[in-house]
Amino acid sequence: MTAFLMVLLLVLLFGSVPIFTALGLAVLGTMLFFTSLDPMVLAQRMFGGLDKFSLMSMPFFIFAANLMDTGGLSKRILKWTRSLVGARKGGLAYTTQCTCMVFGALCGSSPATVIAMGRLLYPELIENGYPRGFATGLITSSGSVALIIPPSITLIMYAAATGVSVGSLFMAGISAGIVYGLATIVYIAWFARHNDLKVSAPSTWAEIARNTLEAGWSLMVPVIILGGIYCGVFTPTEAAGISAVYALFVGIAVYREITLAKLYDVCLRSAVTCAQVMILVAAAQSFAWFLTVARIPQAVTSAIIEHIHSPWMFIAMVNVILLIVGMFMEGIAAIVILAPLFFPIAMRMGIDPLHLGIIMVSNLALGNFTPPFGLNLFVASGVTGLQMSEIIGAVMKFILVTILGLMVISYVPSVSTLLPKLIYGY
């Protein structure tokens, strides 16, 4: 039964069937041929997979992210970051990476970050003499940090799959996201030292103050979300709703860039994105349920524990599996399917659930720009106008650099656990 399930799933996936359809059909086919279960159970399990409180925040965060992009918050963040870090050799590259880290804290979406920053910064990187390969690789890879830095939809999915606190995961994602981004910043520093790059004129204190004031409304978004959660003012779900209302207010009343026509477009795009994510979650949850019914997680757990006795070896195995999975599968689906498999093993080995969650999400962030199916590769192709083969070649050095950052996150648990322990005593 297990072999039939996996073979059918792989056949459907490599046959270019949508992931949610492949998951559902694989379960349905196996149920019909090998069990006496009523197919109606599958529909019930799909609905039950969506009936989780932690998922209620997702539509609000998606809506808020689209509002921030349309409402001009990204442009103000870019100007503010440029005034702080742009006046040095390689300053525009530093600006790109730092802006993506800040914007990731606003929208929580890797593709949205690549689109927003790529449109603004890629032409400027080329005009300022940066090699096309470096500029393309930087734009493609830098947006991936949005999967780790809160509010991250992928972290919310891990919380829904394992029952870990969303607030604690968000706090763990702050420090891990900084380490993840620093790996690229170190590479930028090395690249700038060995290449003749333009140096922008330094910003005056008056310019820094003006840009900070203009970006102040944008910078309040992560303060409201994270500060409200960690101070106990509201839950992550309430924070998502408040961030959406706040972004709408800023876009309409402060920056005045959101018109009724744009608001309609934002609502439409948000609804489509929510539908895409939710149907994927429903199918993945039903697949995870059927794996449990078939006792596959228990069998995998026993086999792994029998052959792997060291937590370090288990983490290495998780990294290898997720790096491969991330090349072919979208992060949310991978989390929903694999988290229930890895979580009980990690608990038996004494690995902190926050640490496991950050390792998984960091790997899948890297998967956003690893060939052949990394989503950011396709997004960057649309932004830059380059062929996929050119983009894949451009990101290879950034993949290697990011893997080094991933190793630090994986084998230094305090990167993920220190802040939650300080705030929550977790």
Secondary structure in CASP SS format (residue, H / E / C, confidence):
PFRMAT SS
TARGET T0000
AUTHOR 0000-0000-0000
METHOD secondary structure of the structure
MODEL  1
M C 1.00
T H 1.00
A H 1.00
F H 1.00
L H 1.00
M H 1.00
V H 1.00
L H 1.00
L H 1.00
L H 1.00
V H 1.00
L H 1.00
L H 1.00
F H 1.00
G C 1.00
S C 1.00
V C 1.00
P C 1.00
I H 1.00
F H 1.00
T H 1.00
A H 1.00
L H 1.00
G H 1.00
L H 1.00
A H 1.00
V H 1.00
L H 1.00
G H 1.00
T H 1.00
M H 1.00
L H 1.00
F H 1.00
F H 1.00
T C 1.00
S C 1.00
L C 1.00
D C 1.00
P C 1.00
M H 1.00
V H 1.00
L H 1.00
A H 1.00
Q H 1.00
R H 1.00
M H 1.00
F H 1.00
G H 1.00
G H 1.00
L H 1.00
D C 1.00
K C 1.00
F H 1.00
S H 1.00
L H 1.00
M H 1.00
S H 1.00
M H 1.00
P H 1.00
F H 1.00
F H 1.00
I H 1.00
F H 1.00
A H 1.00
A H 1.00
N H 1.00
L H 1.00
M H 1.00
D H 1.00
T H 1.00
G C 1.00
G C 1.00
L H 1.00
S H 1.00
K H 1.00
R H 1.00
I H 1.00
L H 1.00
K H 1.00
W H 1.00
T H 1.00
R H 1.00
S H 1.00
L H 1.00
V H 1.00
G C 1.00
A C 1.00
R C 1.00
K C 1.00
G C 1.00
G H 1.00
L H 1.00
A H 1.00
Y H 1.00
T H 1.00
T H 1.00
Q H 1.00
C H 1.00
T H 1.00
C H 1.00
M H 1.00
V H 1.00
F H 1.00
G H 1.00
A H 1.00
L H 1.00
C H 1.00
G C 1.00
S C 1.00
S H 1.00
P H 1.00
A H 1.00
T H 1.00
V H 1.00
I H 1.00
A H 1.00
M H 1.00
G H 1.00
R H 1.00
L H 1.00
L H 1.00
Y H 1.00
P H 1.00
E H 1.00
L H 1.00
I H 1.00
E H 1.00
N C 1.00
G C 1.00
Y C 1.00
P C 1.00
R H 1.00
G H 1.00
F H 1.00
A H 1.00
T H 1.00
G H 1.00
L H 1.00
I H 1.00
T H 1.00
S H 1.00
S H 1.00
G H 1.00
S H 1.00
V H 1.00
A H 1.00
L H 1.00
I C 1.00
I C 1.00
P C 1.00
P C 1.00
S C 1.00
I H 1.00
T H 1.00
L H 1.00
I H 1.00
M H 1.00
Y H 1.00
A H 1.00
A H 1.00
A H 1.00
T H 1.00
G C 1.00
V C 1.00
S C 1.00
V H 1.00
G H 1.00
S H 1.00
L H 1.00
F H 1.00
M H 1.00
A H 1.00
G H 1.00
I H 1.00
S H 1.00
A H 1.00
G H 1.00
I H 1.00
V H 1.00
Y H 1.00
G H 1.00
L H 1.00
A H 1.00
T H 1.00
I H 1.00
V H 1.00
Y H 1.00
I H 1.00
A H 1.00
W H 1.00
F H 1.00
A H 1.00
R H 1.00
H C 1.00
N C 1.00
D C 1.00
L C 1.00
K C 1.00
V C 1.00
S C 1.00
A C 1.00
P C 1.00
S C 1.00
T C 1.00
W H 1.00
A H 1.00
E H 1.00
I H 1.00
A H 1.00
R H 1.00
N H 1.00
T H 1.00
L H 1.00
E H 1.00
A H 1.00
G H 1.00
W H 1.00
S H 1.00
L H 1.00
M H 1.00
V H 1.00
P H 1.00
V H 1.00
I H 1.00
I H 1.00
L H 1.00
G H 1.00
G H 1.00
I H 1.00
Y H 1.00
C C 1.00
G C 1.00
V C 1.00
F C 1.00
T C 1.00
P H 1.00
T H 1.00
E H 1.00
A H 1.00
A H 1.00
G H 1.00
I H 1.00
S H 1.00
A H 1.00
V H 1.00
Y H 1.00
A H 1.00
L H 1.00
F H 1.00
V H 1.00
G H 1.00
I H 1.00
A H 1.00
V H 1.00
Y C 1.00
R C 1.00
E C 1.00
I C 1.00
T C 1.00
L H 1.00
A H 1.00
K H 1.00
L H 1.00
Y H 1.00
D H 1.00
V H 1.00
C H 1.00
L H 1.00
R H 1.00
S H 1.00
A H 1.00
V H 1.00
T H 1.00
C H 1.00
A H 1.00
Q H 1.00
V H 1.00
M H 1.00
I H 1.00
L H 1.00
V H 1.00
A H 1.00
A H 1.00
A H 1.00
Q H 1.00
S H 1.00
F H 1.00
A H 1.00
W H 1.00
F H 1.00
L H 1.00
T H 1.00
V H 1.00
A C 1.00
R C 1.00
I H 1.00
P H 1.00
Q H 1.00
A H 1.00
V H 1.00
T H 1.00
S H 1.00
A H 1.00
I H 1.00
I H 1.00
E H 1.00
H H 1.00
I C 1.00
H C 1.00
S C 1.00
P H 1.00
W H 1.00
M H 1.00
F H 1.00
I H 1.00
A H 1.00
M H 1.00
V H 1.00
N H 1.00
V H 1.00
I H 1.00
L H 1.00
L H 1.00
I H 1.00
V H 1.00
G H 1.00
M H 1.00
F H 1.00
M C 1.00
E C 1.00
G H 1.00
I H 1.00
A H 1.00
A H 1.00
I H 1.00
V H 1.00
I H 1.00
L H 1.00
A H 1.00
P H 1.00
L H 1.00
F H 1.00
F H 1.00
P H 1.00
I H 1.00
A H 1.00
M H 1.00
R H 1.00
M C 1.00
G C 1.00
I C 1.00
D C 1.00
P H 1.00
L H 1.00
H H 1.00
L H 1.00
G H 1.00
I H 1.00
I H 1.00
M H 1.00
V H 1.00
S H 1.00
N H 1.00
L H 1.00
A H 1.00
L H 1.00
G H 1.00
N C 1.00
F C 1.00
T C 1.00
P C 1.00
P C 1.00
F C 1.00
G C 1.00
L H 1.00
N H 1.00
L H 1.00
F H 1.00
V H 1.00
A H 1.00
S H 1.00
G H 1.00
V H 1.00
T H 1.00
G C 1.00
L C 1.00
Q C 1.00
M H 1.00
S H 1.00
E H 1.00
I H 1.00
I H 1.00
G H 1.00
A H 1.00
V H 1.00
M H 1.00
K H 1.00
F H 1.00
I H 1.00
L H 1.00
V H 1.00
T H 1.00
I H 1.00
L H 1.00
G H 1.00
L H 1.00
M H 1.00
V H 1.00
I H 1.00
S H 1.00
Y H 1.00
V C 1.00
P C 1.00
S H 1.00
V H 1.00
S H 1.00
T H 1.00
L H 1.00
L H 1.00
P H 1.00
K H 1.00
L H 1.00
I H 1.00
Y H 1.00
G C 1.00
Y C 1.00
END
